[in-house]
Amino acid sequence: MNDFSDEELYRRMRKGDQKAFSELYERRAPSLYRYVLYSTGNPANAEEVTHEVFLQMMAPSQNFDERRGSVEAYLYGMARNLVRTQSRQTRRETALGDFGQEHILDQTLIQEESAAALHSAIRELPMRYRDAIVLCDIEERSYEEAARWMQCPVGTVRSRLSRGRALLAAKMKRFRQVARWN
């Protein structure tokens, strides 16, 4: 089945072909998981959202329309919506979360602390900038791919990426200053 496009796998899956579903899941779940992980900073949430995307995709009420974009963009759109819903539900929680926080005081684990700070800083970015950073810089997707997934023009992706990088750099600069004082 490896020769089939995502769209063909989707059509076959909708007709009950379990192998098509498995192939589509194996093909798209890893990058979708990474996207959600960088968006939420929580491996359990990333796994939950990734599974929920595929469950929703199989629901009778879901109707992917190839004229509106690719299956991959459709999956990312569902994931983005689920992350936004979760974010609204947990907005009162602290912005830092628990990603690597147990290592903050251990000076021998500075790399883990920096990685946790980066993940936290990414999660603190507004969703439009976070999507651009994760898709283009972390997932190494082209501007065109990111534009399809984000459902906006390529120029918008570029400007969001530029602004997002500036915001991220400022957040990381503050982290480095705090780390020097400790």
NORWO-V485346 format. One record per helix or strand. SS is the DSSP state (~ for helix, > for strand). FROM is the first residue (numbers start at 1). LEN is the number of residues. If there is no record, write none. Layout:
ss-><SS:SS>
from-><FROM:FROM>
len-><LEN:LEN>
This chain:
ss-><~:~:~:~:~:~:~:~:~:~>
from-><6:18:43:66:71:101:107:127:143:154>
len-><9:23:16:3:19:3:18:12:8:28>
